[in-house]
Amino acid sequence: MIIAIVVCMIICFLLGQYICILGRGILVNLFPAYQITRFLPHPILHQLTTRIFISVIQYNFVCKKCHRLNIMNNYPIPAQETQAETRVANSRFIATLGPVFSVEDAKTFIERIKAKYADATHNVPVFLVGHGASVTAHSSDDGEPSGTAGRPALAVLRGSGLGDVAVVVTRYFGGTKLGTGGLVRAYGNAVRAVLEVTPRAQKISTHIAKLVTPYPYFERIQQMIAKNKGLILHNEFTAEVAITCQFPVERFEHFQGQLQELTGGTVQAEIIEENKIAIM
C-alpha cells in the first residue's frame, strides 16, 4: 500500500509538471489530465494525488499576490503581418497572415486582403480569435469545393499553437485542376509556408509596478528588471529615481525578493495595475 501511494504521488507530480511546461507556451485543458486521478483504486489515493496535482498547478501558475490563475492569458501570437507564396501546377497560392484581437479585427483584415487581391480566383479566409478552449474559429472555402480549402487551412493554423491570428490564402488559377486531394494539400501547405516565416510574440498577463530608489541602486535595479523579463515604462529623476515597470505576473514575486535582498528591504515595488494583458 505504501509503495502504491509513493508511486501515485510521483506520477501525479510529474504529470502536473508536464502540464505546467506545456502551459508556458500553449494553453492546455487541465481537466482531462486531472480526471486520470479518478481511476485510482482507493479513495485515499484519489484524494492524495488530487491534492498533489492541484498544488503543482497552483505553484506554477497562481499569482502569489492576487491568487489568480495566469495560464489562461498566456499564449503565442504573430508578432507582425507576414506573407509567403507557393506554386502548385502553375497555380499561385499567396498566404497573408496577421495578428487580430477580435472578430471585427479579423473581418477587417480579411476584407483588406480580399480588396488587395480582388482579381484573384479565390481568397480563402481562416482565423482564430483567442486561444485554447475560449477560441473563436472561422473558415470559408470561398468558392472552392466544400472542405478542400478553408478546413485544411484552419487545421494547419490550429496546429501552430498561435492565437489571435488570421490568414487569407489567395489563389490565382494556373489552368490545371488540382482535384480534391491536391487542393487540400495546396491550401494546407500555403498556411505552413507563411507560418514558417512568421515571428512570434507572447500575449501574457502582466503587473505594472512602481518603485522609488536611491541613485546607487538604480543601475542594478535596471539589470534585475531585464533579467526578470520586465520592461521599464518610465523613469522620473528627482532626489531619487521613480521607476514604472511591467512584468509577467509569474516573475513579479521573484523580482520583489531580489529587490528586497539588494536594498535590505528599504525599497519595494508596488503594483499599480494588476493582470494587464500585454504583448511581450
N, C-alpha and C positions, 0 to 999 in steps of 0.2 A: 504493500500500500504506500509506504514512504517513497519507494523508488518511483511509483506511478505518479505521485504528487510532484516530485522533483522534475521528472521528465516533462509533465504537463506545464510546469512553471517555465521551464527553459523554452519549450516550443512556443508558448504564448508570448514570452518576452521577445523572442526572435521574430515572431510574426508581427508584433507591434512595431518593432524597429524597422522591419522591411517595409511596412506600410508608410512609416514616417519618412524613410528615404525616398520612396516614390512620391510622397506628398510634397516634398520640397520643390519639385519641378512640375508635377502633374497632379491635378485633383483626382483623388480616387474615392470611391464609395467605401467607407469604412465598415458599413453594417454587414455585408455578406461575409467578410472575413471574421467579424466578431461572432457571427452566428455559428461558426465552427465549434465554439465552446459549448453549444447546446448538446452536442453529440457525445460529450464526455460521460463515462458510465456511472458516475456518482455525483449527487448534488453538491457535496463539499468541493469536489474537483471543479465542478462548473463555477461555483461562487468564487473560489480562489483564483482560477485562471482568468475569470472575467475581471476581477479587481486588478490583477497584474496588467492585463491588456489595456484597460482604461487608464491606468496610471502611466503607462508608457506613452500613450497618445497625449494625455494631458501634459506630461513633462516636455514633450517635443513641440506641442502646438498651442498650448494655452498661455496667453499673456499673463505673467506673474502679477501685473498691476491691475489690469481690468478684467482678468479671468474670462476672456472671450477666446473662442477658437479662431486661429489665424489662417488655417489651411484653405478655407473656403474662398478667400480673395487672392490667393497666390497662384498665378499661372502664367505661362509664357504667351506673349502676343507678338505680332510683327512689329519690328522697330520702325519700318518705313514701307512705302509703296515700292513694289518690285515687279519686274516683268521678265518673261522668258518665252522663247519661240521654239517650237519643234515642227518638223515636217514629216508627213506620212503620205506616201503615194501622191506627191505633188500638192496635197492639201496643207495649208499653213495653219498652225494652231498657236495663237498668241495668248498666253495666260498672264493676266494682270491681277496682282494680289495687293491688298491694302488693309490697314487696321480700321476697324469700325467698332463703335462703342454703344450702338443702339440699332434697332431695326430700321429706324429712319436714316441713320448714317449709312447702313448697308444699302438701302434703296437708292440713296443719293449717289453713292459710289457706283452702283450698277448702272444707273441711268447715265452717269457721266461717261463711263467706258463704252456703253452702247452708242451714245451720241458720237463719240470719237471714232468708232468703227461702224458707222451706220451703213456703210456699203458692204459689210461682211455678210456671208451666207448665214451664219448663226452667231449669237452671243449668249453663251450658256452661263448663267449665274448660280453661284452657291455661296452660302455664308453661314457662319457660326457666331452668334452673339452670346456672350457669357462663356461658361465652361463647365464641363462635367455634368452633373445631374440637373443644373439650372440652365443649360444651354437652350437657345432658340435656334433651330436649324431650318434651312430652306434650300431647295434646289429646283431647277427647271431645265427641261430638255430644249426649250426654245426652237421647236420645230424638228429636232432630230427624232428618230424613232424612240418610242417610250422606253425609258430605263437605260438608254445607251449613252447618255451624256451627263445629265445632272447627277444621277445617282452614283455612278463610279467616281465622278469628280468629288462629290461630297464625302464618299467613303475614304478617299485618299486624304482629304482635308481633315477629317475626324482623326485619322491615324497619325497625323502630325503632332498631336498634343497641343496645338495652338488654340487659343480662344480669341474672341473679338476679331474675327478675320473674314474677309470676303474675297472671292476670286471670280473673275469673269474670263471664261475661255472663249476667245474669238476664233471662228473658223472661216477661212477662205477656201471654198471648194476647189479642188485641183483637177476635177474631171473624172476621177476614179472613185467608184463607190467602195467603201471600206467594209461593208457588212456589219452585222450586229457586234460580233466579237472584236472586229477591228476598231469600231467606234468606241467601245468600252475601253479598250487598251489605249487608244489615242487620247481620249479625254482624261483618263487616269494619269497617263504619262505626262500630259501637259501640266497638270497640277503638281506632279512630282518635280518637274523641271523648275517651276517657279519657286517651290519650297526650298530647293537646293540652294538658291541664290538669295533667300530671304534672311536677313539678320534678325535675331530675336531680342526682345526686351522682356522684362518681367513686370507683370501687374501685381502689386503687393499691397498689403496693409502696412501703414507706417504711423509712427508717432512724430509729431512736431514738438520739439522741446526747446527750452531757453535756459541758458546759464550765464552767470556773471563771474568772471575770473580775473584775478590779478595778472598783470602782463607776464611775469616769469613763467606762468603755466601755459600761456597761450599757444606756443608752438607745439608743445607736447599734446595738448588737447586737440589741436588740428589733426595731428597724426593719429590719435586714438579714434577720432570721428571717422577718418578714412578707413582705418583698419576694421571698423565695425560696420562697413558698408553704408556709412552715413553721408549726408550732403550738408554743407554749410549754406544756408539760405541767405543769411545776413549777419554782418558784423557791425557793431556800433562801438566806436572808440571814444571813451571819455576818461575818467580817472581809472576805470577798469574796462575790460572788454566784455560786452554783452553779445553772446553768440546765439543765433537762432539756427537750429539744425533739424534734420529729418532722418529718421532711422527706420529700417524694417522693424516691425513690432518685436520679433524674436531676438533682436540684437540690443534693444534698449537697456535691459537689465544688466547685461554684460558690460556695456559702456558705463552705466551708472556705478557699477562696482569698481571699474578701473579708475574712474574719476575720483571716487572717494579714497581709493588707495593712493593715488598721486597727490592729492591735496590734503590728506589726513582728515577728510570729512568736512573740510571748510567750504567746498564748492559742490553743489548738487544741481543736476539738471531737472527742471520742472516741465512736465508735459503740459503744453498749452492747447493741443488738439490731438484727440485720440482716433486711432483707426481710420486715418485718411488714406483713401486709395490713391496710389501713385504708380508711375511707370519709372522703373529704375534699371 
